[in-house]
């Protein structure tokens, strides 16, 4: 069974006033693209490499959109996820941006998130922010929450840390079905910290899936931001946070003048 298209941000990214299709991770991605074309086809860019891979014309590695983080007039490029070929293609399409290389690996929106000019949520040991975001205030969130979540320790050995559906820890029939038939649906949730994967609405409001992280709450209060709790119970199954399941097409507020 193909993976659900619940996470449009995994294959699409807005750069300037253009929406870029970076890859096709499943056949359902076509529905997202058709919707984007109907919204504004002239501002949609599809990487030819993504099409060639689907058609079997090339075996070159495509790139996943969360390997890029656009902040104002800068594009932070994860060199562990994008090749120089990918970067060169982007520069031909968006030469007006400054490209900053980082080395993270995986989906960057689950590793760090720029909330507003001067404020970042981050895991530990992701970047040297003195170099990439000099002067910004960083709230570090250590990956220690899993041991405190009831039910997780029960199911992790049965799912190899890939997924969790609260309340189904002892439903072995269901667990075996997911492991056998839906392996392409799940990611590797054990390595994900959803408290970083937030969705910023504006400089005063940010959507969060966990309202109980006091470190995050204090940091948001410090920067005059109000947390908006969005219950996203099945994030542990799909391995996708609020930022993953949302693709913001039009944005208000600029960061260009900060750097």
N, C-alpha and C positions, 0 to 999 in steps of 0.2 A: 504494500500500500504506500502511495507517495506521501511525503510529509505535507502537513497542512501549511497553507500560506498565511499563517497567523503572524509571521514576523517579517513584514515588508522591509524593515530597516536592514535586514541581513543581506539584501541584494540591491538596495537602492540607497542613494545618498543625494541630498540637495547641495549643490555647489554654486554659489552665486544665485542666479535666477534660472539655473538649469537643474533638471533631475537626471541623474546618471544611473543607468542599469549596469551593474558591474558583473553579474553572473546569473545563471539560471540553476537554482539548486533543486528544483522539481518542476513537474509539468504544470502545477497549479500557479506558478509564477506568471504564466501567461495571462491569467485573469487580472492580476495586479497591473501588468503592462497595458492591457486593453483599457483599463480604467484610467490610467495616467494619460494615455493617448487621447481619450475623450475629454480629459480635463484641459490639456494644452499640449498637443503633439509637437509643436514647433520647438518647445523648450525641453524635449525629451531626447537624451543621448544614450544610445545603446552601444556598449563596447563591442566592436566586431569580434573580438576574441571570445566573448561569451557566446555569440551566435555560432562561431566556428566550432567551439567545443561541443555544442548541442548537435550540430550537423556531422560531427565526427571528422572534421577537416583538420583539426590540430589537437595535439596533446599538451599544449602549453598551459601552464597553470593560470586560471582566472583568479581574480581577487574578490574577496568578500568586502562589502561596503563598510562594515565596522572596523576595517583596517585603516580607515580614514577618519579623522576628526577635523571638521572645519570650524575654525574660530576666527571670526572677522575676516581679515585678508590673509590669514595663514591656513595652510593645510598640513596637519600633522600626519605623517605617513609612517606606518609601521613597516619597517624593512624586513621583519620576519614574516610578514603576510603578503607584501607586494614586491614583485621583482623590479629590477631597473627598467625592464621593458614596459611594465605597467605604469611606472612613474613617468617615463618619457612620454607615453601616450597621454597621460593626464596633463602634462605640461604643454602639449600641443593644443589641447582643448581649453586649458585654463592658464595661459601664460601670465596673467595679471596677478596670480597668487604667489605668495612666498611659501616654499616647501621646507618643512622642518622634519627631519628624520628622527624617529624614535624606534626603540627596539623593545617590543612588549610581547607579541605573540598572542593569538586568540582574538576574540572580539574586544576591541578597546573600550567600548561603552560599558563593559562589565568590569573594567579596570580603573578608569578615571572618568570624571564628568565635570565639565566646566559649567558651573551654575549661573554665574554672572561675571562681569569683569572683576577679577581679583579674588575669586572664590572657586575652589575645586574640591570635589569628593574623590578619594583615591584609596586604592589598596596600598600596602607597603611595597617598597622596592620596585616600583613600576618605572619611574622616571627620576632624573635629577632635575627637579622643578626649578632650581636656581638657574638652570641653563635654558629650559624650554618655556617656563612661565615665570620669569624673574619678578620677585616681589609679590606673588600671589599667595594668599592664605590657603593652606591645604589642610583638610580634615582627613586624617588617615583612619581607615576602618580595617583593623586586622581581621583575618579570616578565622574567627573563633566562634561563630554563631551556631554552627551545625551541632556541636556537642550539647547545646542548650535547647534544641528543638525536640519536643516530645514526639516520638514515633520514628524519627529519622534513623536512629541507631538500630532500630528493629528491622528496617527494610533495606538498609544500604548493602548488607551482605547478600540479599536476594536479588538486588538490581545492579550490583557492581558499582553503586554510586551514581548511576546514570539518571535515575528519575525517582520521584516520590509522589504519591497521591495520598494526602492525609486521610486516615480512616480505613485504608486498605492494606495496612501493614501485615495482617494475618490472612488476607484473601489470596491464598497461594494459587488458586485456579486463575484468578485475574492476573496476578503477577506473571505466571507462566505464559499466559496468552500474550501479554504485552511484550515480554522478552522474546517470544518466538515469532510474533507476526508484526509487531509495531516498532521494531528496532530502529527504523529510519525516522520515526517520529520524535524520538527523545535525543537529548544531547548528552552532556556530562555535567549534571547539575551540581555535583559535589564540589567542582572547582569554581562555582559561580557565587558571587556575593551580590544579591539583589538590591541591597541598600545603596549601592553605587549606581545601579542601572535605573536612574530616575528620569522623569520627563519634565523639563522646564517649560512653563507656560509664558512667563515674563520675569522681569527682574525681581518681582515680589512674590511669585507663586511657583511652587514646584510639586509635581505629583510624586508620591512615594507609595510603596506597597507595604512597608513596615512602619507603623506609627510609634513603635515602642523603642526605637534606637535613640537613646538619650544623647549620644555623641552627635548624631545627625541633627536632632532637634535643637540642641544648644548652638550648633554651628549655623543652622538656618536662622535662628533668632538673632545671633550675632550680626548676620548680614541682612537683617530686615526682610527675610523671606518666610512666607507662610507655607507649611507643609499641607498638601491636600491628599488625604488618604484615599487611595484607589484599591479596593480589595481585589487582588489578582491571585486567587487561591491556586490556580493550576500552573503558576509559574514553575513550580517544582517538577511538574510533568513535562512541560514543553521546553524547559530550560530557556525561557525568554522573559525578560523583565519589561517594564513599562516602556522603556526606550526602544526595545527590540520590536514591540508590537505596534509601534506608531511611526509613521513617516510624515513629518511636518513639511508641507510643500511651500507654504508662504510664511515668512517670519517677520516679526517686528522687533526692532532693537538691534543695534549694531555694536560690534566690538572693535571695528577697524582702528579707531583712534586710540585704543588702549596701549598698543605696542609702540 
